């Protein structure tokens, strides 16, 4: 998982500092996620998935499909 979030960041030519700003945290704190020192909290995982337009399953390496599944429509 940690390599995957790093790869996504680097594919977009973003720095750790830029992603940390999006997540409203320090660069050092974000760095700990990429090297696997700290587990990624669920809320941060969701923010990363939304930011990269992918699924949390992809970030967690449960699938290799980058595209998120279609969102369910609201029932009326």
DSSP file (Angstrom, degrees, kcal/mol; ACC not computed):
  #  RESIDUE AA STRUCTURE BP1 BP2  ACC     N-H-->O    O-->H-N    N-H-->O    O-->H-N    TCO  KAPPA ALPHA  PHI   PSI    X-CA   Y-CA   Z-CA
    1    1 A X     >        0   0    0      0, 0.0     4,-2.0     0, 0.0     5,-0.2   0.000 360.0 360.0 360.0 -39.6    0.0    0.0    0.0
    2    2 A X  H  >  +     0   0    0      1,-0.2     4,-1.5     2,-0.2     5,-0.1   0.890 360.0  48.2 -67.7 -38.9    2.7    2.4    0.9
    3    3 A X  H  > S+     0   0    0      1,-0.2     4,-2.9     2,-0.2    -1,-0.2   0.869 108.2  57.3 -66.2 -35.2    4.5    2.1   -2.4
    4    4 A X  H  > S+     0   0    0      1,-0.2     4,-2.4     2,-0.2    -2,-0.2   0.911 106.0  46.9 -65.5 -42.5    1.2    2.6   -4.2
    5    5 A X  H  X S+     0   0    0     -4,-2.0     4,-1.8     1,-0.2    -1,-0.2   0.861 113.8  49.9 -69.1 -31.5    0.5    5.9   -2.6
    6    6 A X  H  X S+     0   0    0     -4,-1.5     4,-2.8    -5,-0.2     5,-0.2   0.933 110.1  49.9 -68.1 -44.9    4.0    7.0   -3.4
    7    7 A X  H  X S+     0   0    0     -4,-2.9     4,-2.6     1,-0.2    -2,-0.2   0.909 110.0  50.6 -60.3 -43.0    3.7    5.9   -7.0
    8    8 A X  H  X S+     0   0    0     -4,-2.4     4,-1.0     2,-0.2    -1,-0.2   0.915 112.1  47.6 -61.6 -42.5    0.4    7.8   -7.4
    9    9 A X  H ><>S+     0   0    0     -4,-1.8     5,-2.1     1,-0.2     3,-0.7   0.941 114.2  45.7 -63.4 -48.0    2.0   11.0   -6.0
   10   10 A X  H ><5S+     0   0    0     -4,-2.8     3,-1.7     1,-0.2    -2,-0.2   0.847 104.6  61.8 -67.3 -33.9    5.1   10.7   -8.2
   11   11 A X  H 3<5S+     0   0    0     -4,-2.6    -1,-0.2     1,-0.3    -2,-0.2   0.803 108.5  44.6 -60.8 -28.0    3.0    9.9  -11.3
   12   12 A X  T <<5S-     0   0    0     -4,-1.0    -1,-0.3    -3,-0.7    -2,-0.2   0.294 114.3-119.5 -97.3   8.4    1.4   13.4  -10.8
   13   13 A X  T < 5 +     0   0    0     -3,-1.7     2,-0.3     1,-0.2    -3,-0.2   0.891  62.9 149.0  54.0  43.6    4.8   15.0  -10.1
   14   14 A X      < -     0   0    0     -5,-2.1    -1,-0.2    -6,-0.1     2,-0.2  -0.788  41.9-130.9-105.8 150.7    3.6   16.1   -6.7
   15   15 A X     >  -     0   0    0     -2,-0.3     4,-1.9     1,-0.1     5,-0.2  -0.546  25.5-112.9 -91.3 163.2    5.8   16.5   -3.6
   16   16 A X  H  > S+     0   0    0      1,-0.2     4,-2.8     2,-0.2     5,-0.2   0.887 119.6  57.4 -59.7 -38.1    5.1   15.1   -0.2
   17   17 A X  H  > S+     0   0    0      1,-0.2     4,-1.9     2,-0.2    -1,-0.2   0.894 105.0  50.2 -60.7 -40.6    4.6   18.6    1.0
   18   18 A X  H  > S+     0   0    0      2,-0.2     4,-1.7     1,-0.2    -1,-0.2   0.914 113.3  44.5 -66.1 -43.2    1.9   19.3   -1.6
   19   19 A X  H  X S+     0   0    0     -4,-1.9     4,-2.2     1,-0.2    -2,-0.2   0.907 110.7  54.9 -67.0 -40.9    0.0   16.1   -0.7
   20   20 A X  H  <>S+     0   0    0     -4,-2.8     5,-2.6     1,-0.2     4,-0.4   0.884 106.2  52.5 -59.0 -38.2    0.4   16.9    3.0
   21   21 A X  H ><5S+     0   0    0     -4,-1.9     3,-0.9     3,-0.2    -1,-0.2   0.913 107.7  50.6 -64.5 -42.3   -1.2   20.3    2.4
   22   22 A X  H 3<5S+     0   0    0     -4,-1.7    -1,-0.2     1,-0.2    -2,-0.2   0.889 114.5  44.6 -59.9 -39.3   -4.2   18.6    0.6
   23   23 A X  T 3<5S-     0   0    0     -4,-2.2    -1,-0.2    -5,-0.1    -2,-0.2   0.457 112.4-123.1 -85.3  -1.2   -4.6   16.3    3.7
   24   24 A X  T < 5S+     0   0    0     -3,-0.9     2,-0.3    -4,-0.4    -3,-0.2   0.949  74.0 106.5  56.7  53.7   -4.1   19.2    6.1
   25   25 A X  S   <S-     0   0    0     -5,-2.6    -1,-0.2    -8,-0.1     2,-0.1  -0.886  74.9 -78.4-146.8 176.4   -1.1   17.6    7.8
   26   26 A X     >  -     0   0    0     -2,-0.3     4,-2.1     1,-0.1     5,-0.2  -0.439  32.5-123.3 -80.1 156.0    2.6   18.0    8.0
   27   27 A X  H  > S+     0   0    0      1,-0.2     4,-2.7     2,-0.2     5,-0.2   0.888 114.2  54.7 -62.3 -39.7    5.0   16.7    5.4
   28   28 A X  H  > S+     0   0    0      2,-0.2     4,-1.6     1,-0.2    -1,-0.2   0.913 107.2  49.7 -61.5 -43.5    6.8   14.6    8.0
   29   29 A X  H  > S+     0   0    0      1,-0.2     4,-0.8     2,-0.2    -1,-0.2   0.913 112.7  46.6 -62.0 -43.2    3.5   13.0    9.0
   30   30 A X  H >X S+     0   0    0     -4,-2.1     4,-1.6     1,-0.2     3,-1.2   0.908 106.5  58.9 -65.8 -40.4    2.7   12.2    5.5
   31   31 A X  H 3X S+     0   0    0     -4,-2.7     4,-1.8     1,-0.3     6,-0.2   0.860  97.8  60.7 -55.4 -37.5    6.2   10.8    4.9
   32   32 A X  H 3<>S+     0   0    0     -4,-1.6     6,-1.7     1,-0.2     5,-1.6   0.807 103.2  51.8 -62.9 -29.5    5.6    8.3    7.7
   33   33 A X  H X<5S+     0   0    0     -3,-1.2     3,-1.0    -4,-0.8    -1,-0.2   0.926 107.5  51.2 -69.7 -45.8    2.7    6.9    5.6
   34   34 A X  H 3<5S+     0   0    0     -4,-1.6    -2,-0.2     1,-0.3    -1,-0.2   0.819 113.0  44.4 -65.4 -30.7    4.8    6.4    2.5
   35   35 A X  T 3<5S-     0   0    0     -4,-1.8    -1,-0.3   -29,-0.0    -2,-0.2   0.485 113.1-117.3 -93.0  -1.2    7.6    4.6    4.3
   36   36 A X  T < 5S+     0   0    0     -3,-1.0    -3,-0.2    -4,-0.3    -2,-0.1   0.631  79.2 123.4  80.9  13.3    5.1    2.4    6.2
   37   37 A X  S   <S+     0   0    0     -5,-1.6     2,-0.4    -6,-0.2    -4,-0.2   0.875  76.1  33.8 -74.3 -36.5    6.1    3.6    9.6
   38   38 A X  S    S-     0   0    0     -6,-1.7    -2,-0.2    -9,-0.1    -1,-0.1  -0.938  86.7-118.1-119.2 142.2    2.6    4.7   10.5
   39   39 A X        -     0   0    0     -2,-0.4     2,-0.6     1,-0.1    -6,-0.1  -0.470  34.6-112.9 -70.9 149.1   -0.7    3.1    9.4
   40   40 A X        -     0   0    0     -2,-0.1    -1,-0.1    -7,-0.1     5,-0.0  -0.752  29.8-125.8 -87.9 121.1   -2.9    5.3    7.3
   41   41 A X     >  -     0   0    0     -2,-0.6     4,-2.5     1,-0.1     3,-0.4  -0.282  23.2-112.4 -62.8 152.6   -6.2    6.3    9.2
   42   42 A X  H  > S+     0   0    0      1,-0.2     4,-2.4     2,-0.2     5,-0.2   0.883 115.8  53.5 -53.9 -44.8   -9.4    5.5    7.3
   43   43 A X  H  > S+     0   0    0      1,-0.2     4,-2.0     2,-0.2    -1,-0.2   0.873 110.6  46.8 -63.1 -37.0  -10.3    9.2    6.8
   44   44 A X  H  > S+     0   0    0     -3,-0.4     4,-2.6     2,-0.2    -1,-0.2   0.897 110.3  53.4 -69.8 -40.6   -6.9    9.9    5.2
   45   45 A X  H  X S+     0   0    0     -4,-2.5     4,-2.3     1,-0.2    -2,-0.2   0.907 109.7  48.3 -59.6 -42.7   -7.2    6.8    3.0
   46   46 A X  H  X S+     0   0    0     -4,-2.4     4,-2.5     2,-0.2     5,-0.2   0.919 110.6  50.8 -64.4 -44.4  -10.6    8.1    1.8
   47   47 A X  H  X S+     0   0    0     -4,-2.0     4,-2.6     1,-0.2    -2,-0.2   0.901 110.9  49.2 -61.0 -41.0   -9.2   11.6    1.1
   48   48 A X  H  X S+     0   0    0     -4,-2.6     4,-2.6     2,-0.2    -1,-0.2   0.917 110.3  50.4 -64.6 -43.2   -6.3   10.0   -0.9
   49   49 A X  H  X>S+     0   0    0     -4,-2.3     5,-2.6     1,-0.2     4,-0.5   0.914 113.8  45.1 -61.8 -43.3   -8.7    7.8   -2.9
   50   50 A X  H ><5S+     0   0    0     -4,-2.5     3,-0.6     3,-0.2    -2,-0.2   0.916 113.1  50.6 -66.3 -42.6  -10.9   10.8   -3.7
   51   51 A X  H 3<5S+     0   0    0     -4,-2.6    -2,-0.2     1,-0.2    -1,-0.2   0.914 118.0  37.7 -62.0 -44.1   -7.9   13.0   -4.6
   52   52 A X  H 3<5S-     0   0    0     -4,-2.6    -1,-0.2    -5,-0.2    -2,-0.2   0.418 108.6-123.9 -88.7   1.2   -6.4   10.4   -6.9
   53   53 A X  T <<5S+     0   0    0     -3,-0.6    15,-0.5    -4,-0.5     2,-0.2   0.945  73.6 110.0  53.3  53.6   -9.9    9.4   -8.3
   54   54 A X      < -     0   0    0     -5,-2.6     2,-0.3    13,-0.2    -1,-0.2  -0.727  69.9 -89.8-137.8-172.1   -9.4    5.8   -7.3
   55   55 A X     >  -     0   0    0     11,-0.5     4,-1.8    10,-0.3     5,-0.1  -0.707  23.5-123.5-104.9 158.4  -10.8    3.3   -4.8
   56   56 A X  H  > S+     0   0    0     -2,-0.3     4,-2.4     1,-0.2     6,-0.2   0.837 114.3  61.8 -65.4 -31.1   -9.6    2.6   -1.3
   57   57 A X  H  4>S+     0   0    0      2,-0.2     5,-3.1     1,-0.2     6,-0.9   0.895 103.3  49.1 -60.6 -39.3   -9.3   -1.1   -2.5
   58   58 A X  H >45S+     0   0    0      3,-0.2     3,-1.3     4,-0.2    -2,-0.2   0.931 111.2  48.7 -65.3 -44.7   -6.7    0.0   -5.0
   59   59 A X  H 3<5S+     0   0    0     -4,-1.8    -2,-0.2     1,-0.3    -1,-0.2   0.871 112.4  48.8 -62.1 -36.4   -4.8    1.9   -2.4
   60   60 A X  T 3<5S-     0   0    0     -4,-2.4    -1,-0.3    -5,-0.1    -2,-0.2   0.421 114.8-119.0 -83.8   1.8   -4.9   -1.1   -0.1
   61   61 A X  T < 5S+     0   0    0     -3,-1.3    -3,-0.2    -4,-0.2    -2,-0.1   0.810  77.9 127.1  62.8  33.7   -3.8   -3.3   -3.0
   62   62 A X  S   <S+     0   0    0     -5,-3.1     2,-0.3     1,-0.2    -4,-0.2   0.591  79.4  18.4 -89.0 -14.4   -6.9   -5.4   -2.8
   63   63 A X        -     0   0    0     -6,-0.9    -2,-0.2    -5,-0.1    -1,-0.2  -0.974  60.2-144.3-148.2 157.7   -7.4   -4.8   -6.6
   64   64 A X  S    S+     0   0    0     -2,-0.3     2,-0.7    -3,-0.1    -6,-0.1   0.349  70.1 110.7-102.3   3.1   -5.2   -3.7   -9.5
   65   65 A X        -     0   0    0      1,-0.2   -10,-0.3     2,-0.0    -7,-0.1  -0.707  49.9-168.1 -81.9 112.8   -8.1   -1.8  -11.1
   66   66 A X        +     0   0    0     -2,-0.7   -11,-0.5   -12,-0.1    -1,-0.2   0.873  61.1  85.9 -69.8 -38.6   -7.2    1.9  -10.7
   67   67 A X  S    S-     0   0    0    -13,-0.2   -13,-0.2     1,-0.1   -12,-0.1  -0.398  82.7-120.8 -69.4 136.5  -10.6    3.3  -11.7
   68   68 A X        -     0   0    0    -15,-0.5     3,-0.1    -2,-0.1    -1,-0.1  -0.392  32.6-101.1 -71.1 154.1  -13.1    3.6   -8.8
   69   69 A X        -     0   0    0      1,-0.1    -1,-0.1    -2,-0.1     3,-0.1  -0.355  52.0 -83.3 -68.1 157.6  -16.4    1.6   -9.2
   70   70 A X        -     0   0    0      1,-0.1     2,-0.2    -3,-0.1    -1,-0.1  -0.346  50.8-111.5 -61.0 141.2  -19.4    3.7  -10.2
   71   71 A X        -     0   0    0     -3,-0.1     2,-0.2     1,-0.1    -1,-0.1  -0.469  30.5-110.0 -74.3 145.2  -21.1    5.4   -7.3
   72   72 A X        -     0   0    0     -2,-0.2     2,-0.2     1,-0.1    -1,-0.1  -0.518  33.2-120.5 -72.3 140.5  -24.4    4.3   -6.2
   73   73 A X        -     0   0    0     -2,-0.2     2,-0.2     1,-0.1    -1,-0.1  -0.528  32.6 -99.3 -80.7 151.8  -27.2    6.7   -7.0
   74   74 A X        -     0   0    0     -2,-0.2     2,-0.3     1,-0.1    -1,-0.1  -0.479  34.7-125.0 -69.3 135.4  -29.3    8.0   -4.1
   75   75 A X              0   0    0     -2,-0.2    -1,-0.1     1,-0.1    -3,-0.0  -0.639 360.0 360.0 -81.4 140.8  -32.6    6.3   -3.6
   76   76 A X              0   0    0     -2,-0.3    -1,-0.1     0, 0.0    -2,-0.0   0.378 360.0 360.0-109.4 360.0  -35.6    8.7   -3.6
